Amino acid sequence: MNKIKNYIAVLLLTMQVFSACELVDPLASEQYQKDIYIIGANEQVSSFELPYGNEQGAFVSVSASGTQKVDQDVEVTLRQDNDVIDWYNGKYMLDATVKYRQLDPALVNILSWKTTLRAGELYTHLPFTVNTIGLHCDSLYAIGIAIDAVSAYHIAESGTELIFTLKLVNDYSGNYQMDASKVSLREEILEDGSSQWVEQGLALPVSIQRTLTATSHNTVRFFHEKQKETLAEYSNSWDPGKDYFDAIENYCIQFVKAEGNKFTVESWGNMQIIDGEAEYNAPNFTFRYDYMEGSTRYRMSGTFRGSAF
């Protein structure tokens, strides 16, 4: 009988323990100190795509660490902190060809440096606009932003300073597959004394991935034929930066919007473009341009195929 009583007592105690365990959820309450931080600031630099134009909208996001959402409204005050740009350049960009540069504050419109992380929300935005007209596509423009004060919880020890950088785009920029042909031309004199340029010899196929870089709201730039198009591709040369920018000057071409979906083809720098035209039918460009290479005239014609998604 005593054995039965003891068994029942142990069973009841075990049930109580398991019942208590079921009632206690370790994730139901905050497990860590709540810190307020800028999303992306742990990487120190965050890139944001902005089209060329007036008053282009952008934002930075603020959140709170921990296992739970905030249980009260938190007013977060941020400030412009361009010292972080100088610090980053001095620590990580000493040998960089192009360093981050502070964007002219006159081009940035921030109505308020305050934003509120509402109770129960995961994050909040600090919105602002940027005038990107006239910015140079080869510069690394940046805005330094830091958390200045919070009305509740704590400012994080890290993740509170962000270098916000601009990636300038337009409706035509992006990655394309170029399928084209290159052929030499000769001048043919007609019976009436006029002349025309006709293809001679076999056309050489040219197939390569190309990046069309926005240079204004209606212009894109690309590297001719199969010229190396990224700074990293020049890393093994004696002076990578010089060689890269020399290549831009010597081998880059522009599609400049004319009217409708028509574009002219023009040199960015030293290439001698004789004639050319392009047409954009989303998501593709078809093009043709004649250029001089030494004393020979060549024609490139083909298609830039973009992604439909």
C-alpha positions as CSV (number, residue, x, y, z in Angstrom):
1,M,0.0,0.0,0.0
2,N,2.8,2.4,0.9
3,K,4.4,1.6,-2.5
4,I,1.3,2.6,-4.2
5,K,1.0,5.9,-2.3
6,N,4.7,6.7,-3.0
7,Y,4.1,6.0,-6.7
8,I,1.1,8.3,-6.8
9,A,3.0,11.1,-5.0
10,V,5.9,10.9,-7.5
11,L,3.5,10.9,-10.4
12,L,1.7,14.0,-9.1
13,L,5.0,15.8,-8.5
14,T,6.2,14.9,-12.0
15,M,2.9,16.2,-13.5
16,Q,3.3,19.5,-11.6
17,V,6.8,19.9,-12.9
18,F,5.8,19.3,-16.5
19,S,2.8,21.6,-16.1
20,A,5.0,24.3,-14.8
21,C,7.4,23.9,-17.7
22,E,4.6,24.2,-20.1
23,L,3.6,27.5,-18.6
24,V,7.0,29.1,-18.8
25,D,8.1,30.3,-22.2
26,P,11.6,31.6,-22.2
27,L,11.0,33.6,-25.3
28,A,7.9,35.3,-24.0
29,S,10.0,38.0,-22.3
30,E,13.0,40.0,-23.5
31,Q,16.2,38.0,-23.2
32,Y,18.7,40.7,-24.1
33,Q,19.3,44.4,-23.5
34,K,17.4,46.3,-26.1
35,D,19.7,48.5,-28.2
36,I,18.7,50.9,-31.0
37,Y,20.8,50.7,-34.2
38,I,20.8,51.7,-37.9
39,I,20.0,48.7,-40.2
40,G,23.0,48.0,-42.3
41,A,25.4,50.0,-40.1
42,N,27.1,46.8,-39.0
43,E,28.6,46.6,-42.5
44,Q,29.5,50.4,-42.2
45,V,28.6,51.1,-45.8
46,S,25.2,50.7,-47.4
47,S,24.5,51.3,-51.1
48,F,21.1,52.7,-52.2
49,E,19.9,52.9,-55.8
50,L,18.8,56.3,-56.8
51,P,17.7,57.5,-60.3
52,Y,19.1,60.7,-61.8
53,G,16.6,63.5,-61.2
54,N,15.3,66.1,-58.7
55,E,14.0,65.1,-55.3
56,Q,14.7,61.4,-55.5
57,G,13.4,59.6,-52.4
58,A,15.6,57.6,-50.1
59,F,15.7,56.5,-46.4
60,V,17.7,54.8,-43.7
61,S,16.1,52.3,-41.4
62,V,16.3,52.1,-37.6
63,S,15.5,49.0,-35.5
64,A,16.0,47.5,-32.0
65,S,17.9,44.5,-31.0
66,G,16.6,41.7,-28.8
67,T,14.1,38.9,-28.9
68,Q,11.0,41.1,-28.7
69,K,9.5,44.1,-30.4
70,V,9.7,47.3,-28.5
71,D,6.9,47.7,-26.0
72,Q,6.8,51.5,-26.1
73,D,7.3,54.3,-28.7
74,V,11.0,55.2,-29.1
75,E,11.9,58.6,-30.5
76,V,15.2,58.3,-32.3
77,T,17.2,61.4,-33.2
78,L,19.8,61.1,-35.9
79,R,22.4,63.5,-37.2
80,Q,24.7,64.1,-40.1
81,D,28.2,62.6,-39.4
82,N,30.6,63.1,-42.2
83,D,33.6,62.4,-39.9
84,V,32.8,58.7,-40.4
85,I,33.4,59.1,-44.1
86,D,36.9,60.5,-43.4
87,W,37.5,57.7,-40.8
88,Y,36.5,55.0,-43.2
89,N,38.6,56.4,-46.1
90,G,41.6,56.6,-43.8
91,K,41.3,53.1,-42.5
92,Y,40.0,51.1,-45.5
93,M,40.5,53.2,-48.6
94,L,44.1,54.5,-48.4
95,D,45.1,52.7,-51.6
96,A,41.7,53.0,-53.3
97,T,41.6,54.7,-56.7
98,V,38.3,56.4,-55.8
99,K,37.4,57.2,-52.2
100,Y,34.1,58.1,-50.7
101,R,33.3,61.8,-50.9
102,Q,30.7,63.8,-48.9
103,L,27.7,64.6,-51.0
104,D,27.1,68.4,-51.0
105,P,24.6,68.9,-48.1
106,A,22.7,71.4,-50.4
107,L,21.6,68.4,-52.5
108,V,20.1,66.6,-49.5
109,N,16.7,67.5,-48.1
110,I,15.9,66.0,-44.7
111,L,12.7,67.5,-43.2
112,S,13.4,66.1,-39.7
113,W,16.2,64.2,-38.1
114,K,13.8,62.5,-35.8
115,T,11.8,59.3,-36.4
116,T,9.7,57.2,-34.1
117,L,10.0,53.4,-33.7
118,R,6.4,52.6,-32.7
119,A,5.5,50.0,-30.0
120,G,5.1,46.6,-31.6
121,E,7.0,47.6,-34.8
122,L,10.2,46.0,-36.1
123,Y,11.7,49.2,-37.7
124,T,11.1,52.7,-38.7
125,H,12.4,54.9,-41.6
126,L,14.1,58.3,-41.7
127,P,13.0,59.6,-45.1
128,F,14.8,62.2,-47.2
129,T,15.3,63.3,-50.8
130,V,18.4,63.8,-52.9
131,N,18.9,65.9,-56.0
132,T,21.1,63.7,-58.2
133,I,21.1,65.8,-61.4
134,G,24.7,66.5,-62.5
135,L,26.3,63.9,-60.2
136,H,29.2,62.1,-61.9
137,C,28.8,58.4,-62.5
138,D,32.4,57.6,-61.5
139,S,32.3,59.3,-58.1
140,L,31.5,57.6,-54.8
141,Y,29.1,60.0,-53.2
142,A,28.2,59.4,-49.5
143,I,26.2,60.7,-46.6
144,G,27.4,60.0,-43.1
145,I,24.5,59.4,-40.7
146,A,24.6,58.5,-37.0
147,I,22.2,58.0,-34.1
148,D,22.4,61.0,-31.7
149,A,19.8,60.2,-29.0
150,V,17.0,57.8,-28.1
151,S,14.0,58.4,-25.8
152,A,14.1,54.9,-24.4
153,Y,16.3,51.8,-24.2
154,H,20.0,52.2,-25.2
155,I,22.0,53.4,-28.2
156,A,23.9,50.3,-29.5
157,E,27.7,50.3,-29.0
158,S,28.1,49.5,-32.7
159,G,25.9,49.8,-35.7
160,T,25.1,53.4,-35.0
161,E,27.1,55.1,-37.8
162,L,26.3,54.5,-41.4
163,I,27.9,55.6,-44.7
164,F,25.0,55.9,-47.0
165,T,26.3,55.7,-50.6
166,L,24.5,56.4,-53.9
167,K,24.3,54.0,-56.8
168,L,23.1,56.1,-59.7
169,V,20.7,54.5,-62.2
170,N,18.2,55.3,-64.9
171,D,15.5,53.5,-66.9
172,Y,18.1,51.9,-69.2
173,S,21.1,51.1,-66.9
174,G,21.9,47.6,-65.7
175,N,23.4,44.3,-66.9
176,Y,22.9,43.1,-70.5
177,Q,24.1,40.3,-72.7
178,M,25.6,41.8,-75.9
179,D,25.4,39.7,-79.1
180,A,27.0,41.6,-81.9
181,S,29.3,41.4,-84.9
182,K,32.3,43.5,-86.0
183,V,33.2,44.0,-89.6
184,S,35.5,46.2,-91.6
185,L,34.2,48.6,-94.2
186,R,35.5,49.9,-97.5
187,E,34.4,53.0,-99.4
188,E,32.7,52.2,-102.7
189,I,32.4,55.0,-105.4
190,L,29.1,54.9,-107.2
191,E,28.5,55.9,-110.8
192,D,27.1,59.3,-109.9
193,G,30.3,60.1,-108.0
194,S,28.9,59.6,-104.6
195,S,30.2,57.0,-102.3
196,Q,28.9,54.5,-99.7
197,W,30.5,52.3,-97.1
198,V,30.1,48.5,-97.7
199,E,31.1,45.6,-95.5
200,Q,34.1,43.6,-96.6
201,G,35.4,40.2,-95.3
202,L,33.8,38.0,-92.7
203,A,32.1,39.6,-89.7
204,L,33.5,38.6,-86.4
205,P,31.0,37.6,-83.6
206,V,31.2,39.5,-80.3
207,S,29.3,38.0,-77.4
208,I,29.9,39.2,-73.8
209,Q,28.1,40.5,-70.8
210,R,28.1,44.3,-70.5
211,T,27.1,46.8,-67.9
212,L,25.3,49.9,-69.1
213,T,26.1,52.6,-66.6
214,A,23.8,55.5,-66.1
215,T,25.5,58.9,-66.7
216,S,22.4,61.1,-66.6
217,H,18.6,60.5,-66.6
218,N,18.6,59.6,-70.3
219,T,22.2,58.4,-71.1
220,V,24.1,55.2,-70.6
221,R,27.7,54.3,-71.1
222,F,29.4,51.0,-71.9
223,F,32.8,49.6,-72.9
224,H,33.4,48.9,-76.5
225,E,33.7,45.4,-77.8
226,K,35.4,43.1,-75.1
227,Q,37.4,45.8,-73.3
228,K,37.8,45.1,-69.5
229,E,35.0,47.1,-67.8
230,T,35.7,46.8,-64.0
231,L,38.5,48.2,-61.9
232,A,39.1,44.7,-60.5
233,E,40.0,43.5,-64.0
234,Y,43.0,45.9,-64.0
235,S,44.3,44.8,-60.6
236,N,47.3,43.1,-62.0
237,S,48.6,46.1,-63.9
238,W,51.2,48.5,-62.7
239,D,48.8,51.3,-62.0
240,P,45.2,49.8,-61.9
241,G,43.4,53.1,-61.3
242,K,45.2,54.9,-64.2
243,D,44.7,52.0,-66.6
244,Y,41.0,51.7,-65.7
245,F,40.2,55.4,-66.2
246,D,42.3,55.5,-69.3
247,A,40.2,52.6,-70.6
248,I,37.0,54.6,-69.8
249,E,38.4,57.6,-71.8
250,N,39.6,55.5,-74.7
251,Y,37.0,52.8,-75.1
252,C,33.7,54.0,-73.7
253,I,30.6,54.8,-75.8
254,Q,27.3,56.4,-74.9
255,F,23.7,55.9,-76.0
256,V,22.1,59.3,-75.7
257,K,18.3,59.5,-75.9
258,A,17.0,61.5,-78.8
259,E,13.3,61.2,-79.0
260,G,10.8,58.4,-78.3
261,N,12.8,55.2,-78.1
262,K,15.6,56.4,-80.4
263,F,19.2,57.0,-79.3
264,T,22.3,58.5,-80.8
265,V,25.6,56.8,-80.4
266,E,28.4,59.0,-79.3
267,S,31.9,58.7,-77.9
268,W,32.5,59.2,-74.2
269,G,36.1,60.3,-74.7
270,N,38.6,59.5,-77.4
271,M,36.9,56.9,-79.6
272,Q,36.2,58.2,-83.0
273,I,32.6,57.4,-83.7
274,I,31.6,58.2,-87.3
275,D,28.0,57.3,-87.3
276,G,25.5,55.3,-85.3
277,E,22.0,54.8,-83.9
278,A,20.2,52.7,-81.3
279,E,16.7,51.8,-80.4
280,Y,15.3,50.7,-77.1
281,N,12.4,48.3,-76.9
282,A,12.2,47.1,-73.3
283,P,14.2,45.3,-72.2
284,N,16.5,45.3,-75.2
285,F,18.7,47.7,-77.2
286,T,19.4,47.2,-80.9
287,F,22.3,49.3,-82.2
288,R,24.8,50.0,-85.0
289,Y,27.8,52.3,-85.0
290,D,30.8,52.9,-87.3
291,Y,34.1,53.9,-85.8
292,M,37.7,54.3,-86.8
293,E,40.5,52.0,-85.6
294,G,43.7,53.3,-87.0
295,S,43.0,54.0,-90.7
296,T,40.3,51.4,-91.0
297,R,36.6,52.0,-90.6
298,Y,34.6,49.3,-88.7
299,R,31.0,48.6,-88.0
300,M,29.6,47.1,-84.8
301,S,25.9,46.0,-84.9
302,G,23.9,43.9,-82.6
303,T,21.7,43.7,-79.5
304,F,22.0,44.3,-75.8
305,R,19.6,41.9,-74.2
306,G,18.3,42.9,-70.8
307,S,16.3,41.1,-68.2
308,A,12.5,41.4,-68.4
309,F,12.3,41.0,-64.6
